[in-house]
Amino acid sequence: MTDLRGSDSESAPWYEVAAGTGPAPELGWVDDPWDDPPGLTSAETSRPTPRARLVKRILLAVVALALVGALVTGAVGLWVIVQINPPGERGEAATFVVEQGDDLVSVSTRLRATGFIRHSGVFQWYAKRNGGLEPEPGYYTLRPLDTMGNLAAALRRSPNATFTSVTFPEGYTVAQMAARLAVKMPRLRSDQFLAATRDGEVTSEFLPPGIRSLEGLLFPDTYQVSNAESERQVVARMLRLTERVGRQEGLDDPLLRGPLSPYEVLIVASLIEREARFDEDRPRIARVILNRLELGMRLEVDASLYYGHDPRTPFATLRRLDSPYNTYVYPGLPPTPIANPGRASIRAALNPSVDPSPGDPICRSLLDPTKCRYLYYVLSDKAGHHVFSATPEQHDENVKRARAAGLLS
């Protein structure tokens, strides 16, 4: 019988093929209408182009940068919040001074320097965004590391106490300081100021036993004197500043001050202060004084004669006085400083210049130029500069020139 189904697999029913009873299908591609759907181009079925890959990478980079930016912004924001509202306990209340002429920048800088805030720039930014800040000069009570809102609010209120700026020039005596303070602040009395410098209640580590006068130990500077301060408190502040400046310059260093005590260095500094007008002269005047002390010569410092006397008194009259401050009569240092020296004079007393080298013109006339020393000085011009010499003969010539120029009385 002839098989009507044929022998090729295409005519075998699907169920026979699936069951394995029909002929095996030939290997090869079987067309499917979904293989090439209408409207699909070859470009869409191919791999991405280099341009597409570049665009994809750029998009990924942008997303990554955005994420990093968000993280950085969040971290910065958190840091700023910590500056504005510091964690932990607030410090003990302390006094903060707003000075004449202060603005937001100077106030924030000093708040940072004194430990009230951690970042001056953030405080400036915060204050500007919250009404600004123009504090009145005076004394304020603030808590270190308080919130910037509390600090700004406290500085916008009136100060606990106002103050007056009082300037005491270098070379002033305590008597001159007392008079200056009384003029600037009439409620403070000069006699009470002077009493506080003499009664021994306010003293210093640099003051030798048996000496009560604070002459030479009150630092000349500009002070913001509160309307709540007494004369004694002002004296104590000035004394503490001299101690601080003295330590900064090495007044407590035995190697630096040599054979002199701290108090004797202050005496030398006071002589320098009243003799020198220009900083370049101070170290050489210091060297003259120290050389004369070492050689046992009288200092012959004109300024010492005027201490405690009317400055209009003729020099010839003062030179004849029998006084421990007459350094033309008595050798060695005067018993106390003759004024209150500034930093430059204290520094010069501790760091005198070296003596001239043997080749210096003032040394050539000496039998042994290697032993040339600065021993004399006198005014050389109306501005107040000095000329220095090593021999009496040189000094006499310099004095003649000074007299001829009208520099000496």
C-alpha positions, 0 to 999 in steps of 0.5 A: 500500500502506498503511504499517502503522507509522503516521506519528508518531515514537513508532512509529518504531523507536529504531534508525531514529531514531538513524540519522536514517532515521525521522521526527524526534522532537517536541521536549519533555520525555521522562518518566524514572522517575528524575526523581521517585524515590520519597521525594524531597521538594521541600525536598531538591531546592531550594537551601540555606536561609539557616540552612544557609548560616549553619551552614556558615559557622560550621563553616568559621570554627571550622575556620579558628580551630582551624587558627590556634590550632594554628599559634599554639600551635606557634609559642609552643611553639617559642619556649618551647623556644628559651628553655629550650634557647637555640641557639648557644654558651654564654657564659663561666662567671661568678659569680652571687650569691643573696642572703639572702631571695631566692626564685624570682621575685627570682632569675629576675629577676636572672638575666634582668637579668644576661644568664644567661637571656632570659625570667624568666617561662619560667624560673619556669614551668620551675623550678616544673614541675621540682621548684621552686627554693630556692637557698641564699645564696651565690656560684654559677658559671653559664654565660650562656644555658646550658640552663635545666635546667643553670642550675636544677641548678647553683642547687640545689647548694650555692654555691661560697662563702657570704657574710655581709651587712655594712652600713656606714652613711653617714657611717662613717669607714674606721676605723669600717668596719674595726671593723664588718667585723671584728665581723661577720666575725671572720676579717677583721682591722680592721688589715688592712682599714685597711692596704689603705686606706692603702698605695696598692695600691688606688687610684681615678681620683678620688684626687689624686696624693700622697694614699693614704688612701681616706677618703671613697672607700669607698661605704657600703652593704650588702655580701655578703662572701664567705668567700673574700674578703680585706680588700683585696678588700672595700676594692676593691669598696667603692671601685669602687662609689663610682666608679660612683655618682660617675659616675652623679651627675656627679662626673666632669662638670667643668660640674656640679662647677664649680671643684672637683675630684672629690676636693674634691666628695667632701670637701664631700659628707663634711661634708654627710654628717656635718652633715645628718640630713634630705635636705631640708637637704643641698642648703642645707648644700652651698650654705652651704659653697660660698658660704663657700669662694667668699667666703674665709670659714672653714667653721666646720663642727663635724663636721670638728673631731671627725675622728680624735678621741674623739666624747666630747671636749668641743667647746670642747677640739676648737675650740682644737686646732691641726689642719688639720681645725679649720675654725674656724682654717683656711680652705678645705676640710679635707685629706681627707674626714672620712667616707664619704658616701652618694649623697644627700650626693654629689648635694647637693654637686653640686647645691646649692640656690639662694640665697634670693630677695630677698623671703625674710625672711632677706634683708629686713634686708640693704642689698642683698637681691639679694646675699642668700646662705645663710651660716650654719645651726644645729640647729632641733629635736631631730629634727635639722632646721636653720635657715639665715640670711644674716647673723651677727646672724640666726645669733646669734639662731638659736644662742641659741634652739638653746641654750635648747632644749638642742640645743647643748652 
